[in-house]
C-alpha cells in the first residue's frame, strides 16, 4: 500500500532531537504495539472489548522511560518521574488510545490509503532537506519505534482515526454569548495597539484563546464520558 515510501534514498545522521521525541510520543505511546497474539493470562488491561497485553504495556513503558530520560538530558525537564507515576501514565495513555479508537469506529471515521501516505510523507522526522527520505523513515522506525514500516503504518492509521474523532468533537463546539463577552474582556485588558490592523489580530487571538479552552474542556468531558460508559479493568499485579 505504501510501497512508494519504502524505496531507497540518502542516509541521514541518527540523532533526532527533542522534536523527534515529542512528536513520536503523540502517537507511538498512545497507540502501543497492537496485533500480538497473547495468552489470556497476559492481558493487563481491558477496555470494553479491546485488550492490552503485558508485552505492549512493557514496550510502551520502556518508550516513555527513554523519552523522559532523553528530555532530562536535554534540559527540557529537571526532575525524575517516579516509577509508579510513569506506570500509571502508561496505563492511562493506553486506555485513552483504546477509548478514542472505539469512538472513531462508532463515528464511522475512515482514513484512506492516500491520507495515510501523505501524512507519513509530510512528517518532519522522515524528511531530509524538506523531502521524504525512505531510508531515514526506516532508520527512525527501527531505532526509536522498534517497528517495521507495516507495523508503524497500521498504528499510525489508527492514530489518524483517533485525531479525526477528536477533531469532530472540537468542531462541534461553538462559543456562547458569555464566552464571546469573555473574549472582549481579554481584548480590552491588552494595551491599545498602535496600528488598527493589530486590533483585529488581537481580537482574533482572544477569540481563539476562548475557543481553544472550550474545545479542550469539550474533549476532556467527552473522554470522561467514554471512560464512564466503558467497562475498564487493570491487572495491577502485572504492572
C-alpha positions in Angstrom: 0.0 0.0 0.0 2.8 2.4 0.9 5.5 0.9 -1.3 6.5 4.4 -2.5 7.7 5.3 1.0 9.9 2.2 1.3 12.3 2.8 -1.6 16.0 3.5 -1.0 17.4 7.0 -0.6 20.1 9.1 1.1 21.1 8.3 4.7 21.0 10.9 7.5 22.5 11.0 11.0 20.7 9.1 13.8 20.4 11.9 16.3 17.0 13.5 16.1 16.4 15.9 18.9 13.5 16.9 21.1 11.1 17.3 18.1 11.5 13.6 17.3 10.6 12.5 20.8 7.8 15.0 21.3 6.1 14.1 18.0 6.7 10.4 18.5 5.2 10.5 21.9 1.9 11.8 20.5 1.2 8.7 18.5 3.7 5.9 19.4 3.0 5.9 23.1 -0.8 6.2 22.8 -1.1 3.6 20.0 1.0 0.9 21.5 2.1 -2.3 19.7 -1.1 -3.9 18.5 -1.5 -7.1 16.7 0.3 -9.5 19.0 -1.2 -12.9 19.8 -1.2 -13.1 23.6 -2.1 -15.6 26.2 -5.3 -14.9 28.1 -3.2 -14.6 31.3 -1.0 -12.0 29.8 -3.8 -9.4 29.3 -3.1 -6.4 31.6 -5.9 -4.0 30.6 -9.4 -4.5 29.2 -11.2 -1.5 27.7 -14.6 -2.8 26.6 -13.9 -5.5 24.1 -10.3 -4.3 23.5 -7.4 -5.8 25.3 -3.9 -4.6 26.1 -1.2 -7.2 26.5 1.6 -7.0 29.1 4.2 -7.0 26.3 2.5 -3.9 24.8 2.4 -2.3 28.2 6.1 -3.0 28.8 7.1 -1.7 25.4 5.1 1.5 25.9 6.5 1.9 29.4 10.1 1.5 28.1 9.4 4.1 25.4 8.1 6.6 28.0 11.1 5.9 30.2 13.6 6.5 27.4 11.7 9.6 26.3 11.8 11.2 29.8 15.5 10.3 30.2 16.2 12.0 26.9 14.2 15.1 27.8 16.1 15.3 31.1 19.4 15.1 29.3 18.3 17.9 27.0 17.2 20.0 30.0 13.6 20.1 29.0 12.7 18.6 32.4 14.7 18.6 35.6 13.1 16.1 37.9 12.9 12.4 37.7 9.5 10.8 37.1 8.6 8.4 40.0 8.3 4.9 38.7 4.7 4.4 40.0 3.7 7.6 38.3 5.3 6.6 35.0 3.5 3.2 35.2 0.2 4.9 35.8 0.8 7.3 32.9 1.5 4.3 30.6 -1.8 2.7 31.6 -3.8 5.9 31.2 -2.4 6.6 27.7 -3.1 3.0 26.6 -6.7 3.3 27.9 -7.1 6.7 26.3 -6.0 5.4 22.9 -8.4 2.5 23.1 -11.3 4.7 24.1 -10.7 7.2 21.2 -10.3 4.3 18.8 -13.6 2.9 19.8 -15.2 6.4 19.4 -13.7 6.7 16.0 -15.2 3.4 14.9 -18.6 4.4 16.3 -18.4 7.7 14.4 -17.6 5.9 11.2 -14.2 7.6 10.8 -12.2 6.5 7.8 -8.5 7.1 6.9 -7.8 6.3 3.3 -4.5 4.9 1.9 -3.7 8.3 0.3 -4.4 10.2 3.5 -2.1 7.8 5.4 0.7 8.0 2.8 0.5 11.8 2.6 0.6 12.2 6.4 3.7 10.0 6.7 5.5 11.6 3.8 4.8 15.1 5.4 6.0 14.0 8.8 9.2 16.1 9.6 11.0 13.3 11.3 11.0 11.4 8.0 12.2 14.3 5.8 15.6 15.3 4.6 16.0 18.8 3.0 12.2 19.2 3.0 11.5 15.9 1.2 10.5 12.5 2.4 13.5 10.2 2.8 12.6 6.5 2.7 16.0 5.4 4.2 15.6 7.8 7.1 12.0 6.6 7.5 13.2 3.0 8.1 16.0 4.1 10.3 13.8 6.2 12.6 11.2 3.3 12.9 13.9 0.8 13.7 15.8 2.9 16.2 13.0 4.7 18.0 9.8 2.9 17.4 11.1 -0.7 17.1 8.6 -1.3 14.3 8.6 -2.4 10.7 7.0 0.0 8.2 3.9 -2.2 8.0 3.5 -2.2 11.8 4.1 1.5 12.0 1.6 2.3 9.2 -1.1 0.3 11.0 -0.6 2.1 14.3 -0.3 5.5 12.6 -3.5 4.9 10.7 -5.2 4.2 14.0 -3.7 7.4 15.4 -5.1 9.4 12.5 -8.5 7.9 13.0 -8.4 9.0 16.7 -7.3 12.5 15.6 -10.2 12.7 13.2 -12.6 11.7 16.1 -11.1 14.4 18.3 -11.4 16.9 15.5 -15.1 16.1 15.2 -15.6 16.7 18.9 -13.7 20.0 18.7 -15.6 21.2 15.7 -19.0 20.6 17.4 -18.1 23.3 19.9 -19.3 26.9 19.3 -18.8 29.9 21.6 -21.7 31.2 23.7 -22.6 34.8 24.2 -20.9 34.7 27.6 -17.7 33.3 26.1 -17.7 36.0 23.4 -18.0 38.6 26.1 -15.1 37.0 27.9 -13.0 37.4 24.7 -13.9 41.1 24.7 -12.7 41.4 28.3 -9.5 39.7 27.4 -9.0 42.0 24.4 -9.9 45.1 26.5 -7.2 44.2 29.0 -4.5 44.3 26.4 -2.6 47.5 25.5 -4.1 49.6 22.8 -2.4 48.7 19.5 -0.6 51.4 17.6 -1.8 50.1 14.2 -5.6 49.4 13.6 -4.8 46.1 12.0 -3.2 44.9 15.2 -6.6 45.4 17.0 -8.2 43.0 14.6 -5.4 40.5 15.2 -5.7 40.8 19.0 -9.5 40.2 18.7 -8.9 37.1 16.7 -6.3 35.8 19.2 -8.6 36.5 22.1 -11.5 34.6 20.4 -9.1 31.8 19.5 -7.9 31.5 23.1 -11.5 31.3 24.3 -12.3 28.6 21.7 -9.2 26.6 22.5 -10.2 26.5 26.1 -13.7 25.5 25.4 -12.6 22.8 22.9 -10.2 21.4 25.4 -12.9 21.2 28.0 -15.2 19.5 25.5 -12.5 16.9 24.6 -11.9 16.1 28.3 -15.6 15.9 29.0 -16.2 13.6 26.0 -13.3 11.4 27.0 -14.5 11.2 30.6 -17.9 10.2 29.2 -16.3 7.5 27.1 -14.5 6.2 30.2 -17.5 6.3 32.4 -19.5 4.4 29.8 -16.9 1.7 29.1 -16.0 -1.2 31.4 -12.3 -1.0 32.2 -10.2 -3.3 34.2 -6.5 -3.2 35.1 -4.5 -6.1 36.5 -2.1 -4.1 38.6 -0.1 -7.1 39.7 1.2 -7.3 36.1 2.4 -3.6 36.1 
